[in-house]
Amino acid sequence: MAMTRGFEVVKKYQDQAIHLPKRATKHSAGYDIEAAEDIVIPSFWESAVKNVAKNWAPFRTYKDFGESIDPEAMKPTLVPTGLKAYMPENEYLQLTCRSSNPLKRNLMLPNGVGIIDSDYYNNEANEGEIFVQLLNFGFEPVEIKKGERIAQGIFLSYLTVADDQSLSLERSGGFGSSGTHSLEKQDG
């Protein structure tokens, strides 16, 4: 019997001891996903305070406040997993934060959940490698070591409406690309 869903290691990490996700207990819904490399998640507040402080002049004027913050310093960190996931066309992999991340490490997924569509698998841009976006709302940087569990993945089915009129589109990129499809030739 062929498997209908699962995880694989992307080529870039083939010989780097990446663990395929596993459920912690018999009744766990999520598969624990680990970091593929050591990475530091900078403190959101540290970045904000440093950017504001360098332009203090009591925050210049309220109108100019946003201009004193470097937008790059405020972005979430993409943590590589070295994994890709395959599943039937009517399923997706939902990435969720581990319940201990906010409480113990001040880490969160800035978008609440991540959605890995079935057509992300083996895409040309990055082979379908899964990245976990993390934001550190604590006051100190957080160091994540390779092999640390950073998220959970849950395979779910989805439904479409009776008169679904999705366009005939093909994925044309990797991470964050579902809105940048190229049109296929359409009938009519």
Secondary structure as GFF3:
##gff-version 3
##sequence-region A 1 188
A	DSSP	beta_strand	6	9	.	.	.	ID=ss1
A	DSSP	three_ten_helix	11	13	.	.	.	ID=ss2
A	DSSP	beta_strand	31	34	.	.	.	ID=ss3
A	DSSP	beta_strand	39	41	.	.	.	ID=ss4
A	DSSP	alpha_helix	44	53	.	.	.	ID=ss5
A	DSSP	three_ten_helix	57	59	.	.	.	ID=ss6
A	DSSP	three_ten_helix	62	68	.	.	.	ID=ss7
A	DSSP	three_ten_helix	71	74	.	.	.	ID=ss8
A	DSSP	beta_strand	77	80	.	.	.	ID=ss9
A	DSSP	beta_strand	83	86	.	.	.	ID=ss10
A	DSSP	beta_strand	91	97	.	.	.	ID=ss11
A	DSSP	alpha_helix	100	100	.	.	.	ID=ss12
A	DSSP	pi_helix	101	105	.	.	.	ID=ss13
A	DSSP	beta_strand	107	108	.	.	.	ID=ss14
A	DSSP	beta_strand	114	117	.	.	.	ID=ss15
A	DSSP	three_ten_helix	118	120	.	.	.	ID=ss16
A	DSSP	beta_strand	131	136	.	.	.	ID=ss17
A	DSSP	beta_strand	142	144	.	.	.	ID=ss18
A	DSSP	beta_strand	149	157	.	.	.	ID=ss19
A	DSSP	beta_strand	169	170	.	.	.	ID=ss20
A	DSSP	beta_strand	182	183	.	.	.	ID=ss21
###
